[in-house]
Amino acid sequence: MKSAKKSIAKIGLSLFFTFVSCDKDSDNNTEALTETKVEVGTHKLAAYSIIHNSKYLVVFESGLGDGHSVWNEKKIPIELSTQSDVLTYDRAGYEKSEKDSKPRNINQLGSELETVINNFSNGRKVILIGHSLGGMVIRDYAVKNASKVAGLLFIDPSHEYYNQPSQEEENMLYNLYKANFGENFGGTLEAREIIEDSQYMATLPHLPNIPVIVISSLKVDASTSESDKQKWFKAHELLKEGVSDFMHITTTKSGHYIMKDEPNLVIDNFNLLLSKIK
């Protein structure tokens, strides 16, 4: 698995480091989280929650290649559950969720996120936390369900200004996922749609005018240059259009997995976001 991740990370270098999250070695610790199967039409998704009827429901959205357990390594959902109800889940083809035969594009992922949320929100507004490709998914949901979202926390999100893969690059990524994880793995199916995803995101209007915090990794490494990171920063800055309460936090201490390298940075900024909407 680790060698596969290294190979994936090399594809397209700067282009793909923010689309590809694939952390198959995540600790599958679901301590204190209740597992539920959610019917979304053609398949069922595994969801994990802690519900004690707080004002808001906090929902985590993972990146390409990651199931819900990526958030559990540093026990961030457990930490946040002391203040709010929390919900993580696996998209189709990840961990315990069933596969789906429909194209796994952002529009479909956002629709399924809506169904999952509706099963747990009980009419409450949600706070969405999205990493990498998950940032696109929560953007799609927030634009289409503005009245249901209280705030957004983006963790190094993918963005169409930066992520503009060619067909050759998409094919390479898809084939590598397929070879290492199988054709029905969620990441494999989602990799086939990344060109369409970038094109689709470019058609969406601005985010709703609610509190938004973005945390960007500006750490330069073997796969990224300083100029890459500056373009990455600019892409994230574009998320503030139409948003009056916007904060952009940067770090050079973390790579793409900020929630693993600096979990307290995520927790502290969640607490800041929550203070803005209480």
N, C-alpha and C positions, 0 to 999 in steps of 0.2 A: 504493500500500500504506500509506504513512504517513497519508494522509488517512482511510483506512478505519480505521486504528487509533485516530485521534483521535475519529472518530465512535463507535466501539465504546466508548471510554473514557467518553463522555458519557452512555451509556445507564444510567439508574438511579443515576448518580453513585456515592454511597457504597456502594450495594448491590452493584454489579458490579465495583468496582475490583479485588477479590480473586478473582473468578471468571475474569475476562478477562485473559489474559496476552498474547495474540497478538503475537508479535514476528517477523513474517515477514521482517524485514530482518537476521536473525541471520547471522553469518558461518558458512558451512557448512564450516568447517575441521575435517577429520577426521584431521589429521596424526597419524601413529603409531597410529591406531586401525584394527583389522582389521574389515572389514565381513562380516557373516554374515546369511543369510536364515533366519528361524526359522518353521517351519510351526506354526500354531496352530489347525489344523482347516480352516476355510473360507478362510483367506487366509494370506499370509506377511508377517512383519514384519522390517524391517531393523534389525539390531543392530550395535553398534560396541564393540569391546572391546580391552583390553590384559590379557593373561593370562600370569602367570608363577608361578602356583600359590602365592599367598600364603595366609595363614590365613583371611582373609575376602574375600568378593566385595562390592565397593561398587557399588550399583545406583542410577542416577539416574532420577527420574520427573518429566517436564515438566508444565507447567500447560496449561490450555485454550488452544488456538491455537498451541502451540509444539511443534516437533519436537526431536530430540536436540541439534541444533546450537546451541540456546540456551545450553547449558552450555559450548560450545567457544569462545565469544567471548573469554573470559578464560582459556581453557585449563585450567579447573579439573580435568577428568578426567585430563589429562596430568600436572598437578601431583600429584594424589592417587595416581597410578599408581606413584610412586616408593616407596610404602609398601604398597599393596594392589592386587589386580586390580580393574579398573574395567569397568563395563558401562553404556552408554547405548543407547537404542533409540527408534524411532518407533512410536507407536501407529498403529492402522489409519487410513489416509487422510492421513497426514503424510509429507512428503518422499518417501522411496523405499519406504515400506510400502504394501501393497495395501489397498484399501478393504474394508469389511465391511458386509453388509446387516442384521445383527442390531442391536438397540438398543445404542447405545454408552454404557451406564450404568456406574456404579462397579463393580457386581458383575461385569459383563463385563470391564471394564478390569483389575480385580484378578485375574480368572481368567487373562487373557492374560499379565499380569505374572508370574504363577506359572509358566506354561509357558516364558516367556523365561528366567526364573531357573533353572529346572530344566535348561535346555540348557547352562548355564555353571557352575553352582555346584559340581557334582561332589561333592555331599554336604556342602559347607561352609555355614556360616552366612553370612548377608548383613547388610550395613549399608545401610539404605535412606535416600536423600536425596530429598525430595519438595518441589516448589515449587507453590504455588497449588493448583489442582485436583489436582495430583499428590500433595499432602498427603493428600487423601481416599483416593487409590488406594493409597498405602503403608499407611495406617491399616487399610484393608480387608484387605490382604495380611497385615499383622502380626497382626491379631486372629485370622485364620483359620490362620496358620502360625507361631504363637508360638515353637515350638521351633526354627524355622529362622532366626530374626532375632536378631542380636547387639545391634543398636542402631539408633536412628532419629534423623535430623536433618531437621527441618521448616524450610523456608524460606518464611516468610510464607504458611502454608497456608490454604486455604479451610476454613471450618468452618460447620456447620449452625446454630450459635447466632447467627452473624452473617449468613450467606448464606441468605436466605429469599425467593427471587424469586417474583413473581406470574406468572400465566400470560401476562399482557400483556407483562411484561418479558422473559420467556423467548422469546415470539414475536418481539419486537423484536430481541433478540440473535441468534436463529436466522436471521431474515430478513436481517440485516445481514451476517452471515458468508456466507450463501448468495449474496447479491448481489455481494460482493467477492471471495470465494474459491471459490465453486461449491458445489453441493449435495453433492458427494462428499468435500469437504475434511473432515479429521478434526475440526476445531473446529466446523464446521457441524453434523455429526452428534452430537457430544457436547453442543453447546449445546441441542439438543432435549430433553436428559435432565436438565437442572440442577435442576428442581423435584423430580423423582423421586430425584435424587442426595442432595439435602438431607434428604428424608424417609427415605431408606434409611440414611444415616449416623446419624441419630438413633436407629435401632434397634440399632446395634452396641454391644457391651459395651466396657468400658475397654480401653485398650492393655495388652499384656502388661507385666509388671514387669521391664523391661529399661532400660538407660540411654537417656534421651530428652533431646534438646536442641531447643528451638524458638527461631528467630530471627524477631522481629516488626519490621516497619517501622511506626514511629509518626510518620513524617514527614507533616505536614499540607500538603495542596496544594489545587488548585482543585476536585478531585473528592471531597475528604474534609474533614471538620471534626474538631475536637478530640474532640467527643463520639463521632463515628464511630470514631476511633482507640481511644478508651477501651473501647468495646464490642468492637473487634477484639482488643485486649489481653486482655480478659476471656475471649473465645472461646478464645484460645490457652492461657490459664491452665487451662481445663477439661481440657486434655489430660493434666494431671498426676494426675488421679484414678486411684488404684491404682498409681501409679509412685513408687517410693521414691527413685530417682536421676533427678531431673528438674531441668533448668536452663532458664530463660527469659531469653533475651538480647533486648534492644531496641536499636533504632537510629533516630535522626532524621536521619541523613545519607543514607539510601537510600530510594528509593521501593519499589515492589513487587518490582522486579528487584534484589534485594539481591546476588545472585551477579554481577551486572554492575557495580553501583555500588560495592560493597565486597567484591570477591572474597576478599580476605584474611580478612575476617570469617567467611566460609564455611569457608575452608581451616583457619583457626585453630580453629574450633569442631569441625570434623571431627577434627582432631588431638586435641582434648580428649576427644571422644567415643571415639576409638580408644584413648586412654590408659586409659579406664575399663573397657575390655573385653579388653585384652591379657592 
